[in-house]
Amino acid sequence: MRRLIELGTRKSSAHLEVFLGTPPGPRSRLGLIVPKHGRRIVDRNLLKRRLREIGRREVLPALDACGRPTDVLIRARGRAYGAEFETLAREVKHAVEGVCSDES
């Protein structure tokens, strides 16, 4: 995770920071950082479940389909606790969409 934060590409939104980088293996991977921000563990777990589901349903299949394995690390900000699922999904997809469209 630390390597991805230091060397990866960073994309920011209102509720999230998304770091993208090259994985050591042939598959895309997803990581999450959900800080406490003075919240209850129930709130943290709900946010983690939402972000994990967005990654499982949307991000990882899209990266696999375009044939560009990528490490994706999502770091939630304090404002993410109050965000709707659709808002979080839109922000994550927007941050990752450039990976498959880049010609490199």
C-alpha positions as CSV (number, residue, x, y, z in Angstrom):
1,M,0.0,0.0,0.0
2,R,2.7,2.4,0.9
3,R,4.4,1.9,-2.5
4,L,1.2,2.6,-4.3
5,I,0.6,5.8,-2.3
6,E,4.1,7.1,-2.9
7,L,4.5,6.1,-6.5
8,G,1.0,5.6,-7.9
9,T,-1.2,8.0,-9.8
10,R,-3.5,9.9,-7.5
11,K,-7.0,11.0,-8.4
12,S,-9.1,13.0,-5.9
13,S,-12.8,13.6,-5.5
14,A,-15.0,15.1,-2.9
15,H,-15.3,11.9,-0.9
16,L,-12.4,9.8,-2.0
17,E,-8.7,9.6,-3.0
18,V,-7.9,6.8,-5.5
19,F,-4.4,5.7,-6.2
20,L,-3.6,3.6,-9.3
21,G,-0.5,1.7,-10.0
22,T,1.0,-1.3,-11.8
23,P,0.5,-4.6,-9.9
24,P,3.4,-7.1,-9.4
25,G,1.3,-9.9,-10.8
26,P,-1.1,-10.5,-13.7
27,R,-4.3,-9.5,-11.9
28,S,-5.9,-6.3,-10.7
29,R,-6.2,-5.8,-7.0
30,L,-8.3,-3.6,-4.8
31,G,-7.3,-2.1,-1.4
32,L,-9.2,0.2,1.0
33,I,-8.3,2.7,3.7
34,V,-11.2,3.8,5.8
35,P,-10.0,6.1,8.7
36,K,-11.9,6.3,11.9
37,H,-12.8,10.1,11.8
38,G,-14.4,9.7,15.2
39,R,-17.0,7.2,13.8
40,R,-18.5,4.0,15.2
41,I,-17.2,0.7,13.9
42,V,-20.6,0.0,12.5
43,D,-20.3,3.1,10.3
44,R,-16.7,2.2,9.2
45,N,-17.8,-1.3,8.3
46,L,-20.7,0.0,6.2
47,L,-18.4,2.3,4.3
48,K,-15.9,-0.5,3.7
49,R,-18.7,-2.9,2.5
50,R,-19.9,-0.2,0.1
51,L,-16.5,0.5,-1.4
52,R,-15.6,-3.2,-1.6
53,E,-18.9,-3.9,-3.5
54,I,-18.2,-1.0,-5.9
55,G,-14.8,-2.6,-6.6
56,R,-16.1,-6.1,-7.0
57,R,-19.0,-5.1,-9.3
58,E,-17.6,-2.3,-11.3
59,V,-13.9,-1.6,-11.1
60,L,-12.2,-5.0,-11.2
61,P,-14.4,-6.5,-14.0
62,A,-13.8,-3.4,-16.1
63,L,-10.0,-3.6,-15.6
64,D,-10.0,-7.3,-16.4
65,A,-12.1,-6.7,-19.5
66,C,-9.7,-4.2,-21.0
67,G,-6.7,-6.3,-20.3
68,R,-4.8,-3.7,-18.2
69,P,-4.2,-5.1,-14.7
70,T,-4.0,-2.3,-12.2
71,D,-3.7,-1.9,-8.4
72,V,-6.5,0.3,-7.1
73,L,-6.3,1.8,-3.6
74,I,-9.3,3.8,-2.4
75,R,-8.8,6.1,0.6
76,A,-12.0,7.4,2.1
77,R,-12.2,11.0,3.4
78,G,-14.4,11.9,6.4
79,R,-17.1,13.2,4.1
80,A,-17.5,9.7,2.6
81,Y,-19.4,8.5,5.6
82,G,-22.4,10.6,4.6
83,A,-22.3,9.9,0.9
84,E,-24.8,7.8,-1.0
85,F,-23.7,4.6,-2.6
86,E,-24.3,5.9,-6.1
87,T,-22.2,9.0,-5.4
88,L,-19.3,6.8,-4.2
89,A,-19.6,4.5,-7.2
90,R,-19.6,7.5,-9.6
91,E,-16.5,8.9,-8.1
92,V,-14.6,5.6,-8.1
93,K,-15.6,4.9,-11.7
94,H,-14.6,8.4,-12.8
95,A,-11.1,8.0,-11.2
96,V,-10.5,4.6,-12.8
97,E,-12.0,5.2,-16.3
98,G,-8.8,6.7,-17.7
99,V,-6.9,3.4,-17.2
100,C,-8.6,1.5,-20.0
101,S,-8.8,4.5,-22.4
102,D,-5.1,5.4,-22.1
103,E,-3.0,4.4,-25.1
104,S,0.4,3.4,-23.7
